[in-house]
Amino acid sequence: MNPSAAAFVPKKGEKSPAKGKTNAAAHPPSPPLATKLSAAAQPFVPVAPKTDGPVPAEELKPEVRPMEVPKQATAKTAAAESPEGPAKETKDTNDDSQLDWLPEAQPVDWSESKLPKLFGCHNTAAKATSTAIHLHASWDLYADEHQSGNGSPALSSPTQMMTFEPIFVANVADVEHFWRLWRYLPAPSALPTLFTYSWFRKDVRPEWEHPRNKKGGTITIVVFDRDRSGLSDKQVLDDVFMAMLVGAVGESFQECSTTLNGMMLKVRPNKPVTLQLWTAHSEVGKLKTFANSVRDTLSKIMGAKTLQKMEYYSHHQKQASTNSLAARMKAKIAPDHTF
């Protein structure tokens, strides 16, 4: 397994304590991350949407924790009682236990965050709903520490090339698992100096060669720069990233469902932190509508004057320019469009 996966994938044999029970000696609590969007956060779950009619039973998939089977029970006896029972139980366990290793979320102070006001949610202590609230689409999270073959960080020397090997972390298809995942993982302000988060629709790899990415491009946004006033607030960085995640899964941006394939948060040494929005096409009209909708949301967090112009580079133009004279001279490649 790639060393990068060790920080995200639970080790074999690790078990989460049952609800209502603690085992401090066996599993001492880990210190909370120094960020408001951390494992210590309460799930920031909106109220379930109202429906006009009954929801089909196949669409309601509440989290099911596997029952504890006595030691004397065996697969043979279980199969005798219910021939289809073991197979079905195994399937349900595999579907719902992907994020069961995450710890229970704890309350958090949202007083310095702009997210409650942005989302119009004042009850940040709301309990999770009894039934799953499914997202419009399923999303995959990848993470990459850009380590070299020997396990050392890439770019440790001027001549070393940066590797790009995104590690699949989890798939999220409902609201509860979305918040459970992002309350556990490090926020952008807590990431190392060389790191990439990739958040893409299911079955879309974070690669420009992928068939669903090939005809599109990227909209680049500078979301943090320690050397610029107005862009050096780490809380704003965390809020911007979370607002984009929520806007993506909620399809709340205009032309989002037909334009946005995914996004990348890139943290690089001695460079501003950038957010890349990967698009499915290069249609200027739809791109402009989508970019303006994103700008309206981010300006409420970053401020209209702080938010820079958004630059769009098509994958076709960027790859064609890679071997050009300007690229060899390390000159800045002009974007296809700016919004």
N, C-alpha and C positions, 0 to 999 in steps of 0.2 A: 504493500500500500504506500502511496506517496506520503512522505512525512507531513505534508500540509494537511492531510485528512485527520491527523491525530487530535487536533484541537477542536474538531467538530463532531466526529463520529464517536459514540459511546463505546467504551471498551467492553469486550465480551465478559459476561459474568456479573457486570454491574446491574443492580436492581434498584429501582426507585422504592422508597418506603411507602407502605400502604397509607391511605388517608387516615388522619387522626392518630398516627403513630410516628414516633421519632426514634432514631438510633444515633445519638450524638457521638457515642464512642466509636461506632463503626464508620460513620460518615460525618465527620466534623463539618460544620457549615463553612463554605468558602466566603471570603470577604467580598462585599458588593463592589461592582465596578464603579469607577469614579465618573459616572455619567448618569443623567436622569433617565436615559433610555437604556436601562440595563436589566439584569436578572431580578433586581429588587423592585421592579415596577409592577403595579397592578394592571391587569389586562384592560386596555382602554377600548371596551367593546360598546358600540352603539346599540340602541334598542332594536330588537328584531323588527323588520318591516312587516306591515299589515298585509294580509292577503285576502282576496275576495272570496276564495273558495278553499276547500281542503287541499292540503299539499299531498301529492302522491306519496305513498309509503316508501317507495324506492328512493325518493329524494331526501328522506329524513334519515341521516346516518349519524346519530349521536355517538359520542365516544363510548366504546365498550371495553371495559377492562376484563381480561380473562379471569375466570374463577380459579381459585386455588383447589387443585385436585388432590385428594388424600394420597399418601404415598402408596397405599395398597392398591389403589386404582391403577389399571393398566389400559393401554390402548385397545387390547383385546376385549376387556370387559366393557369399555365404553362403546366399542363398535357393536357389541352384542346388544346393548341397550338401544342404540340408535345408529343404524348403518351410515346415515348421512351426517350424523352429528360431528365426528372428529374432523372430517374434511371441511365442513362449513365453519367450525370453530377456528381451525387453522387459518382459513382465508380471512375471517373477520379480524383475527388477532394481527395478521400481517398488515391489513389495511389500516388499522387504527393505532398500532403500537409504534409507528414510525417516530412520533414525537413524545412517546410516553416517558422517555428517559429525561425529559426536561423537568427541572424542579418547579415547585409551586411558586407562582409569582407573589410578591409582597407589595404592600402599599408604597407609593412614591410621592414625592412632593413635586407637583406640576406648576408651582407658583411662578417659576421663571420661564416656563415654556409657553409659546404662543399657539400650541396645537389645540388646547381646549377651546379657545376663542375662534380659531380658524375652522374647526369642525362643528362649532355650535353646540358643544357638549359640556354641560356644567357638572354632571354627576360622574366623576371619574372613579367612583367606588362601586359602580353598578356591577351586579353579579352576572355571570355568564348565563345565557338563555338555556333552557332545557333541551332544545332541539338545535341541530346544526344550521347555521346560516351560510349557505353555500355562496362562493364567489362566482362572478360571471364566467371566469375561466380559472383553470388550474395553473399555478406558477411554480417554477423551480428556482432554488437558490444554489449558486456555486460560489466558492471562495478560493482564492489563490494567494499564497504567500510568496510566489515567484522564487522558489528555492532552486538552486542548481542541482545537478545530479548527485553531488556528494552531500546534499542536505544543508549546505550553507546558503545564506541569502544571496539572491542574484544581485548584480551591480555592486558587489563588494570591492571590485577593482574596475578601473576605467575601461579595460579591454574586455570585460565580461559582458556577454549578451544576456538580456533579461528573458527568462523563460516564461511561457504562458501555458500553464496546465491547470485549468479550473477543476476543482474537486466538487462533485455533487454533494450537497449537504442535506437537503430535504425538499419534498414537494408539499405544497400547501393548497388546499382546495376549499377551506371554509374559514370563517372569521376567527373562531376560537384558536385553531392551530396557527393562524397568521400571527396573532398577538402572543401566543405562547412561544413561538419561535423567536420573534424579534425582541421580546422582553428578556430573552436568555442570551442572545448573541451580543457581542460588543458593538456599541454604537460607533459611528465614524470617528468621533473625537477620541475614542479609546483604542483605535486600531494602531498597529505598528506603522513605521514610516514607509513600508513597502507592502501594499496590500490592495486587493481588488475584490469587491463584492459584485456578483453578476446575478441579476434578478430577471428571469426570462419566462415567457409563456412556456407551458409544458410542450415538450418535443421540439423546442427551438434551442439549438445549441448557441452559446455565446461566441460564435465564429462568423466572420463575414462571408465565408464560403457556403454557409448553410443555405439551402434553396429559398427559405423564407426571409433571409437577410440579404441575399445577393443583389436584389434590385433596389434596395434601400440605402441608408447611410446612417450617420450619427449627428445629433444635435448636441453640441458641447456647451456646458454651462460651468463657469467657475463659481464654486460654492464656498470656498475657504481660501484665504491668502493671508498668512500671518504678517506680511509686510504691507498690507493695505488696510487703512482704517475703514471700518464698516464691514470688512470681510474676515475679521480675525476673531469673531465670537464663536466659540466651540458649541455653545448651546444653539445658536442659529444654524450651524452646520448639521447638528443632529435633527433639528426640527425640519430643515429643508429635505433631508433624506427621508425622514418618516412621512412627510407630507407627500412626497413623490411616490412612495410605496403605496400609501393609502389611495392616492389618486389613480394609480395604475390598476390596482386590484378592484377598485370601485368603478373603473371606467368613467371617472367623473370629468376628465378632460375632453374637450370637443375633438371628434375624430380619433379618439383614443383606441377604440376597438379595431379600427381598420388601419391605424398608423403605427401604434407602438407595439414593438415586439419584445422589448425589454430595456433594461438600463444597467449601466456599469458605474460604480463609484470607484474612482482611481485615486489612491493615496501613493504619492511618489516622494522620494527624498528631495528636499530643497526645491519643490515645485508646488504650485497651488493645487488644492484638491478639486478635481473636476468630476462632473456628473455627465455621463454620455447617455443620451436617449437614442436607442436603436430603432430605426423605422423600417417598415415593410415595403415602402415605395419611395419614389422621389417626385411625386406630384406636388408642384409648388403650392397650389391652392390649398390642398389639405394640410400640407406641412405648415403653412402660415397660420391657418386656423388652429391647429394643434399647438404650435409654439406660442401663439398669443394667449391661449387658454392656460398654458403652463406659466407664462409670465404673470398673468393676473393672480395666480395662486402664490407664486414665490415672492412677488412684490409685497404681499401682506406679511411676509416673514422677514425678508432681507431688506425691504425698502426699495421703492422704484428707482431711486438714484444709484443705489449700490449694485443692483442687478445689471450686469453687463449685457451686451448684445449676444444673442445666441447664434453660433456659427454652425452651418450645416455642411457636411462633407459627404458626398456620395461615395460608397465603397468603390465603385468603378473608377471615379476620378482619383480617389486616394491611392488605389493600387497602381493606376497608370502613372501617377506622379512619383511613386516610390523610387523608380530607377531613372528619374529625370535628372537633368543637370541641376535644377534647383534643389532637389533632394540631396544630391551628392555634395552640394555646397552648403547644405543645412539651412537653406533659406526657407522662410515661412511660405507654405502653400496657401494660395488664396482659396477661401471657402466657396462652395457653389452658391450659397445663399446666406444672408444674415437676416435675423428676425429680431 
